[in-house]
Amino acid sequence: MYRRIIGIAVLLSCILIFSLPIMAVGAIVVDGNFNDWVGQPSLADPVDGGFIAIDDITRFGWATNPNEERLYFMIERKTYLLHKLWPAHFILYIDGNDNGNYGDKHDYYIDIEYKPLLGSVDVDVYDRKGKPVASYIQNGGQIAGVDKVEFSVPMTDLGIIPPSQTIRMYVVGVESHDRVPNGGDIQWSPIPIMPSWLLATIFVAGLIGAVIILKKRRVVC
């Protein structure tokens, strides 16, 4: 009996261990502090625009928070000299029904303008025809000198119904025409991650349940 209990405990431990990277990732807060993006999924992009580009994208990140129906995004750019003071303009395209077509009724695009002098981000959501859906001003950047910007959008403003809906997306720098990814797009199922306390609870409950079941079987035998 104890061998079975140990086997179940090892299995549950493996599940918990593989979940640790997810548990270690903290919640994203749009505040101009980018430490919370460590460990989140992202895609790097080489410097393409050269010296004159003000919105050459070098990394694009995406994430969700536990029990929160919002999408979070991070864009890092490469700048030179006084470019750090200049606004950067990006467009994030969302294929809401994951069919590879960005022009049907389920699709949206997000216009992002980062203003380093103010440390703010203007975020405007449009449907595929260019009709305004929502607009926000967020504190997603630090004043002058930081080449990263973060912002969030409610899933409802993009027609996303969690947790089963899968989307596609790509982002473009308006001035540099730098595209991430350079070809194709990113496929993502934006499911809010499970908080660490819930994972631990599942682990303990599973172990206790296994012990109870095996004890009952032993009594019957």
C-alpha positions as CSV (number, residue, x, y, z in Angstrom):
1,M,0.0,0.0,0.0
2,Y,2.7,2.4,1.0
3,R,4.5,1.9,-2.4
4,R,1.3,3.0,-4.1
5,I,1.1,6.1,-1.8
6,I,4.7,6.9,-2.5
7,G,4.1,6.5,-6.3
8,I,1.1,8.8,-6.2
9,A,3.1,11.4,-4.1
10,V,5.9,11.3,-6.5
11,L,3.5,11.9,-9.4
12,L,1.8,14.8,-7.7
13,S,5.2,16.2,-6.7
14,C,6.3,16.1,-10.4
15,I,3.2,18.0,-11.4
16,L,3.9,20.6,-8.7
17,I,7.5,21.0,-9.6
18,F,6.8,21.5,-13.3
19,S,4.2,24.1,-12.2
20,L,6.8,26.1,-10.1
21,P,7.9,28.4,-13.0
22,I,4.2,29.4,-13.3
23,M,3.9,29.9,-9.6
24,A,7.0,31.9,-9.4
25,V,5.8,34.4,-11.9
26,G,4.1,37.3,-10.1
27,A,1.1,39.3,-11.2
28,I,1.6,42.0,-13.9
29,V,1.0,45.6,-12.8
30,V,1.0,48.4,-15.4
31,D,3.1,50.8,-13.5
32,G,6.3,51.3,-15.5
33,N,8.2,48.8,-13.4
34,F,9.2,45.9,-15.6
35,N,10.5,43.4,-13.0
36,D,7.2,41.6,-13.0
37,W,7.8,40.6,-16.7
38,V,10.7,38.2,-15.7
39,G,9.6,34.7,-16.6
40,Q,6.7,35.7,-18.7
41,P,6.4,34.5,-22.3
42,S,8.1,36.9,-24.9
43,L,9.6,36.9,-28.3
44,A,13.0,38.7,-29.1
45,D,13.6,40.5,-32.3
46,P,16.9,41.7,-33.7
47,V,17.6,45.4,-34.2
48,D,16.3,46.1,-37.7
49,G,15.8,49.8,-38.1
50,G,19.3,51.1,-37.5
51,F,20.2,54.5,-36.1
52,I,17.1,56.5,-37.3
53,A,14.4,54.2,-36.0
54,I,12.4,55.3,-32.9
55,D,10.2,52.3,-32.7
56,D,12.5,49.4,-33.6
57,I,11.0,46.5,-31.6
58,T,13.5,44.2,-29.8
59,R,11.1,42.2,-27.6
60,F,7.4,41.6,-27.3
61,G,5.8,40.0,-24.3
62,W,2.3,38.9,-23.3
63,A,0.7,37.6,-20.1
64,T,-2.4,37.2,-18.0
65,N,-3.0,37.5,-14.3
66,P,-4.7,34.9,-12.1
67,N,-8.5,35.3,-12.0
68,E,-8.4,38.5,-14.1
69,E,-9.8,38.8,-17.6
70,R,-7.3,41.2,-19.0
71,L,-4.5,40.8,-21.5
72,Y,-1.1,42.3,-20.6
73,F,1.5,43.3,-23.2
74,M,5.1,44.6,-23.1
75,I,7.1,46.1,-25.9
76,E,10.8,46.9,-25.8
77,R,12.4,49.1,-28.4
78,K,16.0,50.1,-29.4
79,T,16.7,53.8,-29.3
80,Y,19.7,56.1,-29.7
81,L,20.6,59.4,-28.1
82,L,17.6,61.8,-28.0
83,H,15.3,59.1,-29.4
84,K,14.7,58.1,-25.8
85,L,12.6,61.3,-25.4
86,W,10.6,60.8,-28.6
87,P,7.1,59.1,-28.6
88,A,6.9,55.6,-30.1
89,H,3.9,54.4,-32.0
90,F,3.0,50.7,-32.4
91,I,0.0,48.7,-33.7
92,L,-0.9,45.3,-32.2
93,Y,-3.2,43.2,-34.5
94,I,-5.5,40.6,-32.9
95,D,-7.0,37.7,-34.8
96,G,-9.8,36.9,-32.4
97,N,-11.0,33.7,-34.0
98,D,-7.6,32.2,-34.8
99,N,-8.3,31.6,-38.5
100,G,-5.3,33.5,-39.8
101,N,-7.5,36.3,-41.3
102,Y,-7.1,39.7,-39.6
103,G,-10.0,41.3,-41.5
104,D,-13.2,39.6,-40.3
105,K,-15.7,40.6,-37.6
106,H,-13.9,38.8,-34.8
107,D,-10.7,40.8,-35.3
108,Y,-9.3,44.0,-33.7
109,Y,-6.2,46.2,-33.6
110,I,-4.7,48.2,-30.8
111,D,-3.0,51.5,-31.3
112,I,-0.3,52.2,-28.7
113,E,1.5,55.5,-28.3
114,Y,4.2,55.6,-25.7
115,K,5.1,59.1,-24.4
116,P,8.4,59.0,-22.6
117,L,8.3,62.6,-21.3
118,L,5.1,61.8,-19.5
119,G,5.7,58.2,-18.7
120,S,2.3,57.4,-20.1
121,V,0.8,55.2,-22.8
122,D,-2.3,56.0,-24.9
123,V,-4.1,52.8,-25.8
124,D,-6.9,52.8,-28.4
125,V,-8.8,49.7,-29.4
126,Y,-10.5,49.5,-32.9
127,D,-12.5,46.8,-34.6
128,R,-11.4,45.5,-38.0
129,K,-13.2,48.4,-39.8
130,G,-11.5,51.1,-37.7
131,K,-14.4,51.8,-35.5
132,P,-13.3,52.9,-32.0
133,V,-14.1,50.3,-29.3
134,A,-12.3,51.6,-26.2
135,S,-9.6,54.1,-25.2
136,Y,-7.3,54.2,-22.1
137,I,-4.4,56.2,-20.7
138,Q,-2.1,54.1,-18.6
139,N,1.1,54.6,-16.6
140,G,3.0,52.0,-18.5
141,G,6.3,53.7,-19.1
142,Q,9.0,55.5,-17.1
143,I,10.0,59.1,-17.9
144,A,12.8,59.3,-20.5
145,G,15.5,56.7,-20.7
146,V,13.6,53.4,-20.4
147,D,13.0,51.7,-23.7
148,K,10.1,49.5,-22.5
149,V,6.3,50.1,-22.4
150,E,3.6,48.0,-20.9
151,F,-0.2,48.1,-21.2
152,S,-3.3,46.1,-20.7
153,V,-6.7,45.6,-22.4
154,P,-9.8,43.9,-21.0
155,M,-10.7,40.7,-22.8
156,T,-14.3,41.9,-23.3
157,D,-13.0,44.9,-25.4
158,L,-11.5,42.3,-27.8
159,G,-14.4,39.9,-27.9
160,I,-12.4,37.3,-26.1
161,I,-14.3,34.7,-24.0
162,P,-11.9,32.9,-21.6
163,P,-10.7,30.3,-21.1
164,S,-11.0,28.3,-24.3
165,Q,-10.6,31.0,-27.0
166,T,-7.3,31.0,-28.9
167,I,-6.1,34.1,-30.7
168,R,-3.3,35.1,-33.1
169,M,-1.4,38.4,-33.0
170,Y,1.5,40.4,-34.2
171,V,2.9,43.8,-33.5
172,V,4.3,46.5,-35.8
173,G,6.3,49.7,-35.2
174,V,4.5,52.4,-37.2
175,E,7.6,54.4,-38.1
176,S,10.1,51.6,-38.7
177,H,7.6,49.0,-40.0
178,D,9.4,46.5,-37.8
179,R,7.2,43.5,-37.4
180,V,7.2,40.9,-34.5
181,P,7.3,38.2,-35.4
182,N,9.0,38.9,-38.8
183,G,6.8,36.3,-40.4
184,G,3.6,34.6,-39.4
185,D,2.1,35.4,-36.0
186,I,1.9,34.4,-32.4
187,Q,-0.8,31.9,-31.4
188,W,-2.0,32.2,-27.8
189,S,-4.7,30.9,-25.5
190,P,-5.0,33.6,-22.9
191,I,-6.0,31.5,-19.9
192,P,-5.5,33.2,-16.5
193,I,-2.7,31.2,-14.7
194,M,-3.5,29.2,-11.6
195,P,-2.3,30.9,-8.4
196,S,0.2,29.1,-6.3
197,W,-2.1,28.6,-3.3
198,L,-4.6,26.7,-5.5
199,L,-1.9,24.5,-6.9
200,A,-0.7,23.6,-3.4
201,T,-4.2,22.9,-2.3
202,I,-4.8,20.6,-5.3
203,F,-1.5,18.8,-4.4
204,V,-2.4,18.3,-0.8
205,A,-6.0,17.3,-1.5
206,G,-4.9,14.8,-4.1
207,L,-2.4,13.2,-1.7
208,I,-5.0,12.9,1.1
209,G,-7.6,11.5,-1.3
210,A,-5.1,8.8,-2.5
211,V,-4.4,7.8,1.1
212,I,-8.1,7.5,2.0
213,I,-8.9,5.4,-1.1
214,L,-6.0,3.0,-0.5
215,K,-7.0,2.6,3.2
216,K,-10.6,1.8,2.2
217,R,-9.3,-0.8,-0.3
218,R,-7.1,-2.3,2.4
219,V,-10.1,-2.6,4.9
220,V,-12.2,-4.3,2.2
221,C,-9.5,-6.8,1.5
